[in-house]
Each structure stands twice: as structure tokens, then as C-alpha cells.
């Protein structure tokens, strides 16, 4: 196994002391020690799901009942809950499967360390970890790092540190990256690629229309005249009086 390659941290927001005034942009911090009711417990669970899976509504198939049970019973910490979510099948399907290793590293750093990659060197270093140890190895390395412990410890749900612009990291959907779009395009035949629509339209050769005249000469029109020649009833004949001139 290769050791983690060295990379130089760059100056980012979270590494510089700030003097911002709290506002709607300030992330809400969820701590285990602040839980006093069952509702607080549920909110922390949903915050963990949102941070890891980037979903506004957690589907039933994404939920992890075993992890939830352990957390509710106090058997695992928030840190171990996040570790389980990162190693889950749902995280693999949502993040790992549709992306390259570089993109997986970028998203995982944002969701579990609360920051963007420093540079290309860091992306390369962690992508080697993914190639050697898989996504589980990357999750373990990040959560067991000094950086994670110093910022989130055992009982804080990771969050985007010192966000002052743009939308939160955990709300960025990974499936719309260039890599995913290009990969999906390869799954469809060339004839069905929308980029070839213009060539396809030019190749269409509409067939001419032949007009056919229509005549009514051979159409039999039924006789609608009345065939009853009986005189009208007397009551009807006597009811009309015409003036004599």
C-alpha cells in the first residue's frame, strides 16, 4: 500500500479567522449533548442523513434502521453514525457509482470534513486511497483524521465550515456532474443521441402526396318525397278560412 501522498493545504475560508455576523447563511450545528427530547433526536438523525446523502426527503430505501437503532440506544456516537452512513449501500449508489474517483473525493471531503479540496494534489492523494482501499478506506481515513476530530469531535454532525456564499455543499447533487452525463451518453445508441438530431432531421425525405379527385356521380341519393296521397282529415280542412277577393 502506498502512503498518503503529501499535499500543501491552501488558504480557504475555514482556515482563516472570520468576523461574520450570524445570519441565515450560518449553518445550524447539531450536537449530541443538546438532545433533550425525542424530537431533537430525530432532527439530528435527519441532519446526518441530509449531510451524507444530500437528500431533502430521505427515501425509505436510504434509511439505515440498524444504525438508527444503535444511535437511539446510545451504542454509537455521531461520528460512528456518519461512518456507517458513508459506508452504506445508499452512499455508494448515490455518490460513488455515478462518479469518477476525483469527484468522489471532492464530494466526500465536502460532506465529511465540511470543506472543498485544497487543490489537485489533494484530489490525487485521496483518489489513490479510494483505488487501494475503496470508499470505506477513504471514510475511515477522513473520520479518523486530526482535522475531523478538531472540528467535529465525536458528537457533532459535520457541516460546511464558514459558508458565506453559494449553496451548501450537502445540497449539491453529484449525479449531474460532467462525468456522469458523459457516462450516461455512452449508454445510448448514437442514433438516439440528441446531439445528432439535426443530422437525423436532414436525412428525412418526406414522400410527395398524390391528390385523388372525388365524384358524386355514383352516389345514390335516396328519395325523401312523401308517398302518401290520402286527403287531410276534415277537421284539418275546416280549420282554415281564406278571404275571398
Secondary structure, DSSP 8 states (H G I E B T S, - for coil): ------------GGGS-------TTS----BGGG--SHHHHHHHHHHHHHHHH--SS--GGG--HHHHHHHHTTSS-HHHHHHHHHTSHHHIIIIITTS-HHHHHHHHHHHHTSS--SSHHHHHHHHHHHHHHHHHHHHHHHHTSHHHHHHTTTTB----TT--SS--GGG--GGGSHHHHHHHHHTS-GGG-GGGHHHHHHH-------------TT------S--------HHHHTT------
